[in-house]
C-alpha cells in the first residue's frame, strides 16, 4: 500500500470515529429520554460529559500502552471494536435492559474510553508517517472537519427513524474502523513518547504556548457548548425536530470544516495575531448573537457566521503552536494542544449545560461568547509582545516555587478551612439549597470553599455579601456583616502576608501581618462589595449584569496581592492593579486560567455542598484548603514578578524596628 493510500485510509478511520460521535448530537434529548433519563438538559449534559471525561482520562493510557508495545494497529482495532460494542450496548438499553441512568452513564464512559483509543492512535499514526507533517495533519484536520460537518445533518435524519438508530450506525462505523486498522502497515517509531508530562514540560520551556492552548481550550469549549446547549436551544426554543436541528448545526460545522485550508493560507500571509485575536472577539459576539436570535433564519445566519470565524481562528491557532515549539518538540506541543481542546469540549458541555439550566439559554450564550471576547482582549498585549524579549519569569519557575512554598506551609491550610466555616451566611444558604450551579471565580487572596460554590442569591466569593427583602432587614444585618468583614479581612491579611514573607525577605509572623494589612484588606473587600453593587442596575437584563461583574472582577482581582506584595494603600494598589489588567500578560493568564479551572471545579463542588448538608460543607472545605495555599502562593509570585521586586527586607519596611505602614 502506498503512503498516499495509507494516509487516505487513516484519514477515513478518523472521519468514521468523528462521524459516529457527532451523529448523536442533534437529538441527544430524545436519546437520553429513551435511555431512561428524567430531565433532558441535565441528562444530556452528563451523557456527553461522560464520554469526553473518558476521552481526557484514557487518551494518554492508550498512547502509553501503544508506545510501550511499539505497535499501533492492534490497539486501534481493539479500541474501535470496544467502541462498537459500547454503542451497540447503549442501543439495546431501551426496552431490553433494566438499567438505571447512572448505569447508562457508566456504559457511556466505557464506550468513550475505548473509542478514544481508535481516534487518538489513528491520528498518531498519521503523525508517524513520512511525507510532510503539514500534509499528514491536513489529512487529519480534513477528516475531523468532514466528520463533524456531515455528522450533524445525517444524525438528525437518522433520529427521524428512531432514537437509537444513530447508535446502531455508530456501532457499524466503528466496526469498519476495526477492520481497516488490520490492513494498514504499522509504522510506530521508537523514541520518546508524547506524554502528558512532556506536554506540560513543553509549556514550561516555552510559556508562550499557553496562548494557543488557551484559545484551543476555549474554541473547543464553544464546540462542546453548541453540541449540547445549541442542540437543546434549537429544539426547545424554536420547536425543531432532530432533522432540522441537524441541518442548523451543519450551518456551523460545514463552513468550519470547508474554510480552514484557505484561512490557514491567509494566516501565513497576514500572521497569527489578527486571525486569532480579532477572529475570537468577533466569534464571541457571534455566539452571543445566536443566543439572541428571534427566528430560525437569523439563528442559521448566525451559525454560518460563527462557523466562518471559527475556521479563521482554528488553523492560525494550530500554526502558532508550530511557530512557537522547537522543531523536535512539535509533536508533543500539538499533543498538549489537543489535550487542552478535549478539556475545553468537556468544560463546554458541563458549564454550558449548567449555565443554561440555572440562568436560561440567552444567558448561557452570553457567558460562552463573553468568555471568548474577554480572552481575546486580555491576551492582545501578549500577542503583540510575542516577538519581543521575555520580561517576566516563566510560569514553570513560579509553579515550582509555589509548590515548594505549599509543601512548607501545609499547616496554613487551616486558615481557608476555618474561613469557609465562619462564613455563617454562606453556610446557611448552602444547607438545604439543593440543585447545583456554576460560578466563574477570579483568584482571591484567601480562596475558600465559597470561592468555588454557586449559592442561591449570592455571588460566591467568600466575602459574605448580604441581601435582604428590605431596608429593615439590611439595617438589622449590618452589624453582623461588619463583624464578618473584619474577621474575614484579618484572616486574609495574615494568610497572604505569611505567604509573602515566606517567599521573599521579611517577617512571616501571622499576627504581625494581621496588624499590618487588615485595615487595607477591609478596604479591598469593600471594593469587592462595590463590584457587586455596581451590577445591580443591570439586573433588569441579568446576562449583562453577569458580564459587568466578570469585567469588574477581572480589573480588581489582583488588589489584595498588590496591597501585600507592594505594601501599598488601597487606592495606589487599585491604580496599579487596573494597569496590570489592561496590559494583559501574566495578570490575564493567571486570572483566566483560574476562572476556567474554578468554573469546572465549582460545578462539582456546588452540587456536593448544596446537596450534602453539613458533611458536604466540611468535606468541601477540606478539599479546597491545601489547593488554596498553592493558588495564593502562586498569586503572590505572579505579582512580585509583575512588580519586578528584588528589594531587601529593609527596602520593604518589614525588618527589625520598622514602622507598620498604614
N, C-alpha and C positions, 0 to 999 in steps of 0.2 A: 504494500500500500504506500502511495507517495505521501510526502509531507502535506501536500495540499489536501489530499483526501482525508488524511488523519485529522487535519485542522477542521475540515468540514464536519467530520463525524463527531469530534469532540464538541464543536460548536452546537451541533444538533442535540447532543446529550444535555448541554447546559440549557438550551432552549426548551427541551422537553420538561426538565425539572422546574424551570420558572413558569412554564405554561401550566403545569399541573398545580402549582401553588396558587397562581392568580385566578384559576378557574373558580375557586371557592368564594372570591370576594364579593361579586355582585349581589348574591342572595344569601350572604352569611347569616342574616337574621332568620331567614326561613330554615336554613340548615340547622342552626343551634336549636330552633324550636322543634324540629323533627328529632333531634338528638336528646330531647328531654329538658331543655332549659326553660326557665320560667320568665326571665326578663331578657329582652332582645339585646339591649345596649350592654349591660354588664356581662352577659354570657358571651356575646360576640367579642368583647374586649379580652376576656380570659381565653377564649378559643384561639384567637390569633396570637395572643401573647404567649400561650403555652408552646406553640411551635417555634417562635423566634427566641424564646428563652432557651429552648433546647439547642437551637442553632448556635447561639452565643457560647453555650457551655461545651458542646460536643465538637464544634469545628476543629478546635485545637487538638482534641483527643484523636480524631481520625487522622489529622496530619502527623501527629507524633507516632502513631502506630504504623502509618504508611512509611514514614521516614526510617523508622527502626527496621522494618521488614525490607526496605529497598524495593517495594512494589507499589503500584497504584491500582492497576485494573482489577485485581481480586477484591479490593476493598470498595471500589466504585460499584462493582456488581453486587457485593453484599449489601452496601448501603441502599442501592436502588431497589433490590429485592425486599429489604426490610421496609422501605417506604411504601412499596406496592402493597405489601401485606397490611401495613398500617392504614392506608387509605381504604382498602377493602374491608378491614375490620370495622372502621368507622361507618362504612356504608351498610354494614349488617346490623348495626345497633337498632335502628327504628323497627319496632315490631318483632325483632328476633332475639334481642338480648336485654335482660332486665338490669341495665347499668345505671347507676346514679350519674348525674352530670359531672361530678367530681372524678368518677372513674373514666368518663369520656375524655376529660381533660388530661388525665394520665396517659390514656391511649394516644391522644393527640401529641403529647410531649414525646412519647416513644417514636411516633411516626416522624416527628421533626428531627429527633436525634439520629435516626438512620438516614433520612433524606439528605441532611446536610453533608453526610459523608460522600454521597454521589455528587452533589453540587460542588463542594469545595475542592475535592480531589480532581474532578473534571477540569475545573479552572486551573488547578495546579499543573495538570498535565499539559495544558496549553502554555503555561509559563515555562515548563520544562523543554518545550520544543525549540529547535533552532529555526532560523529563518527570519529573525527580527522580532524583538519584544513588542514593538508597536503593532506589527501585523497580527501577532498572536492575541494581544489584548484587544485589538479591534474586533477579532472574531468573537471573543468573549463578550465584549460590550454589545455587539450586534445581536448576539444570541439572547442576552439578558433583555435588551430593549424589545426585540421581537416577541419574546415570550410574554412579557408584561403587556405589550400593546395588543396582542391577539387574545391573551387570556381573558381580559375583562369582557369584551363583547361575546366571545364564544361561551364563556361561563354563564353569562346572562341568558343566552339561548338554551343552554343545557338545563338551567333551572326551570325553564318553562315545561320541560318534560318530567320533572320531579326533583325534590330537594336533594336526593342522594345521587343523582346521575353524574354531577361533576366529580364526586368521589370515585365512582367506578371508572370514569375516563382518566382521572389522575392515576389510579392504580395501573391501568393499562399502559399509560405513558411511562411510568417507572419500570414496568416490566420490559418495555422496549429499551430503556436506558441500560438495564442489566444485561440484555442480550448484546447491545452494541459494545459494551465495555469488554466483552470477551474477544472482539475481533480487532481491537486497537493495540498496536505494539506498545509495550510498557517501556517508557523512557525515563523512569525515575533516576535522577542523578545522585551521585554521592555528595558529601559535603554537609555543611551546616544546614539545619532546617530553619524555616521561617517561623519560629515560635512566637508566642505572645511576649515572652521575656525579651526576645530580640527586638520585637516591635517597640516595646517600652524603651529599650536601650537606644533605639534609633531616634526616638523623640528626645531623650536625654542628651544625645550627642548633637542633635540638630533641633533646638527648641522651636525654630520657625515652622517645623512640620505640624505643630499644634494648630496652625491656621487652617490648612486644608483639612485636617482631621476634624476640627470644629465645624467647618462648613459641610463636610461629608456626613457628620452626625446629624446636623440639623436638616440637611436636604433629605436624608432618609427618614428623619423624624416626620417631615411633612408627607412623605410617601406612605408611611405607616398610618398617619392621620387620615389621609384620603382613603386608604384601604378599608378602614373601619368607619370613621366618622362621616367621611364623604358618602360612603355607601348608604348608611342609615339615614343621613340627612336627605339624600335624594329620594329614598324610599318612603320616609315618613312625611317630610315637609311637602314634597311635590306629588306623593302618592304614586310613584313609578313602580312598574313591575321589574323583576330582575333583568329581563332582556333589555329594556330601555335604560335601566341603571348601568348595565354593562357598556352600552353604547356611550353613555355620558362619561363614564370613567375612561373610555377609549379616547375621548376628546383630549384628555390629559396625556395618556400613555403613548398614543400614536405620534404626536409631534415630538414628544420627549425622546422617543426611540429614533425617529427618522432624521431629526435635525442635529444630532450630536456630532456626526462627522463634519458637516460643513462648518458648524460653530467651533469645532476643535481646530480646524484650519484657520478660522478667523482669530482664535486666541493666539496662534503662533505669530500672527501679523501684528496684533494690537497689544499683546501682553496679557497677563493674567488678572491684573487688578481690576480693570474696567468690567470684564465679563463676570467676575466673581462678586465684587462689591456692588456695582450698580445693578447687576442682574439679580443679586439676592435681595436688595432693597425693593426693586420692582416686583420680584417674585412674592415677597411678603405682602405687599399691597394687593397683589392679585389674589392671594389666598383669602385675605380679608374680604375682598370684593365678592368672591364666590359665596361666602357665607351670608352676604347681604343681598344676593340676587333674589328678585321677586318672581321671576319666571324661568322656565326651563331653558328657553333660548339664551337668556342672559347668563345663566349658570354655565351653559355649554360654551358660550363665548369666553367666559372667564376661565374655564378649564383649558381651552385651547391656548389662551394667553399664558397661563401658568405653565403648561407643558412646554411651550416655546422657550420661556425664560429658564425653566429647568434644564432644557437642552443647551442653553447658552452657558449655564454655570458648570454643569457636570464635567464636561471634558477639560475645561480650564482648571477645575479643582484637581482632577487626577493628574493633569500635566504639571501642576505646581508641585505635587508630590515628587514627580520625576525630576523636576528642576532642582529641588532642594536636597534630595537624597544623594548620598555618594553613589558612584557607579556600582560598587559592589554591595550596596545596601538597598537598591531599588526594590528588589523583590520583597524584602521584609517590610520596607516602608509602605508598599502597596498592601501588604497583608494587614498592617496596622490600620490603614485607611479603610479597608473592607470591614475590619472588626468594629471600628467606630461607626460605620454605616449600619451594621447589624444591630448594634446597641441603639442607634438612633431610630431604626424602624420599630424596635420593641418599645422604646420610650414613646414614640408617636402613637402607637396603639393604646398603651396604658394611660398615658397622660391625656391624650385626646379624648378617649372614652370617658375618663373620669371628669374632665372639664365639661364635656357635653352633658353628662348626667347631672352635674352639680349646677351649672350655670346656663345650659341651653346651647344650641348649635351656633348661633351668631357669636356668642362669647368665646366658644371653643375655637372657631375660625380666627377670631381676633387674637387670641393668645398664640396660636400657631404662626400666623402671619407676623404678628408683632415681634415674636422672638427672632424671626428671620431678619426683619428690619433692624432690630436692636443690635444683632450680631454684626450686620454689615456696617452700621455706623460706628460701633465700638472698635472694630478692627481696621477701619480705614487708615488711621495713622500708622498702625503696624505694617500694613501693606506698603504704604508709601516709604517706609524706612527699610524695607527688605534688602535693598541694595547697599544700605549704609552699614557701618560697623556696629556691632552689638554694644549697647550702653549699660546693660544690666546683667548681673549674673544669671546663668541659665537656670531653668526650672529644676533640673535634677539636683543641683547643689542645694537649693532650698528644700527640696523634698527630702534629701538625705539628712540635712541638718535638722529639719523639723522632726523627722523620725527619731533622731538621736535625742533631741530635747524631750520628746514624748516619752521615750524609754526612761529618761531620768526624772520624769515628772508625773508618773502614773498616780501617786497619791493626790495630785492636784485634780484628778478626775472627780474627786468628791465634791468640788465646787459646782460644776454643771449639774451633777446629780441632785445636790441639795437645792440649787436654784430652780430646778424643774419642779420639785415638790413644794417649795414655799410659794409658788405662783398659784395661790388658792383659787383665784377667779378662773384660771385655765383648767385646774383640776375639776372644779365644779362643772364647767361647761363640758368637759370630756366625759364625766360619769353619766352613763345612760344616754349619750348623744346618739349612738347608733350610726349606721351608714358608713360612709367613707369620704374621701376628698383628696385634694392635692393642693400644695402650696408651692410657690416659687421663691425660695429664700436666697437672698444675697448673704455673704458671710457676716457673722456677728462677732463682736469682741468676746462675748460669752455665749457660745452656742448651747442651747438647752434642748430638751425634748420638744418644747413648744416652737422652736425654730423650724421644726420639720413635721409639724402636725397641723392639719387644717381643722379648725373648730368652727362650729356654727356661730355666726355673729361676731367673729373676731379674726383679725389677721394675725396668724401665729408668728410671733417674733420674740416672745419671751419677755415683753416689757409690760404686760398686764394692762392693755388699754381697756377703758371702762365704757360700756354702753348701757343705756337705760331708757325707760319709757318716757321720762320727762325730767324737767329741771329739778324737781324734788328728789328724785332718786339719785341724780348726779351729785347734788349737794351732800346727800347722806353718805354717798360712797367716796367722796373726795378725800377725807382723812385716810381711809384705808388705801386708796390709790397712792397718796403721797408717801405713806409708810412703805408700801411695796416698792415704789420708785426708788427711794433712798436705799433700801436693803439690796435690791437688785443691782443698783449702781455701785454700791460698795463691793459686792461680790465680783462684779465685772472689773472694777478698778484693781482689786487685789489679784484676781486671776490673770488679767492681761499684763499687769505690771510685773508680776513674778516671772512670767514667761519672757518678757522683755529683758529683765535683769539677768536671767539665766542665759539668754542668747548673747548679750553684749556685756560690756563692763558696767558695773553698778550694783546696787543693793537689791537683792531678791527677796527682801522681807515682805511677807504678805501684809502685815499690819502697817508698815511704813508706806507701802503702795496704796493701801486704802486711804490713809491720811493724805497722801499726795494728790491722788487723782479723783476721789469720789465726787467732789463738787463739780468738776468738769465733766465727768461721765453722767451726772444728773442732767447737765445741760445737753449732752449728746442724746440722752433718752427723751428729753423734751423735744428735741429736733425730730426724733422718730415719731413722736406723737403728732407733731405738726404735719409730718408727711401724710399720716392717715387722715387728719382733719382736712388737709388740702384736697383730698379726693372726694370729700362729702358733697360739694356742689355738683359733682359729675355723676352722682348716684342715680340721677334720672335716666342715665344710659350706663348701666353697670359695666359693660365691656370697656368703655372709655375710662371709667374710674380705675379699673384694673391696670390699664396701661399707664395712667398717671402715677399710681403707686409704684409700679415697676420702674418707671423713669426716675422718679424722685429717690426711690430706694437705691438705684444704681449710683446716682450722683452723691449719695450721702453714706453709703455703707462703710466707707473707709474712715469715718470720723473717729471712732474710738481708737483705732490703730494709730492714726496720726497724732491724736492727743497724747497717747502714751509714748510712742516711739520718738516723737519730736518734742515732747514735753511742752505742748502748745496749748494756748487757750482755745475755747470753743470756736470763736469767730475766725481767728487765723487758721485753725485746723479746717474749718469749713471751706475757706477760700482755697487752701492747698488741696483739699480732697476733690473739689469740683474741677480744679486744674488737672489732677491726675485722671479724673473720669473722662474729661474731654480729650485728653491725649491718647486714651486707649491703652495700648501696650499691656504691661503686666497687670495693671489695675483691672482692665477689661477681661483679660484671660482668667485671672483668679475669680473675679466676680461671676462671670458667666459659667465657668466650669463648676463652681459651687451651686449656681442656680439650677443647672441641668441635673447634676448628681443629686442635689437636695430635692428636686421635684420627684425624681424616681423614688428616692428613699421615703418621701412623705406619703406616697401612695400606699406603701405597706405599713408605715408607722401610724398613719391616720386610721386605717382600718383596725389595727391592733389596739390602739389606745381608745378609740371611740366605742369599741365593742367588747373590750377585755376587762372593763371595770378597773378597780384599784390594782389588781395584779398586773393587768396590761400596762397601766401607767408606770408602776415600779419597774417592770421589765424593760419598757421602752426607755425610761430614764437611765437605766443601767447600760443599755445597748449604746446610747448616744454618748455616754460620759467620756470614754477614752478617745474616740474619734474627735470629740470637741476639743480636747487638748491639742491634738495634731493640727486641726484646722486653725485654731487660734495661733499656734506657734508658726505655722506656715504663713499666716497673715502678717504676723509681726516681721518675719523675714522679708516678705514682699515689700512692706512699707519702709523697713530700714534700707533695703536696696534702692527703692524709689527715691529716698531722701539722700542717698549716697553718703551715709553716715559712717565715718570711721573714727569718730572722736573718742577721746579717752573718758574715763569716769569723771574727771574734774570738768571736762567740757560739757558733760551732760548735767552737771549740777547735782549729782547724787552721791558724791564722795563724802568722806568724813567731814563733818562740820558744815556741810552745805545747807543753805536755807531751803525750805519747802516752798516751791513756786505755787502760785495760785492761778 
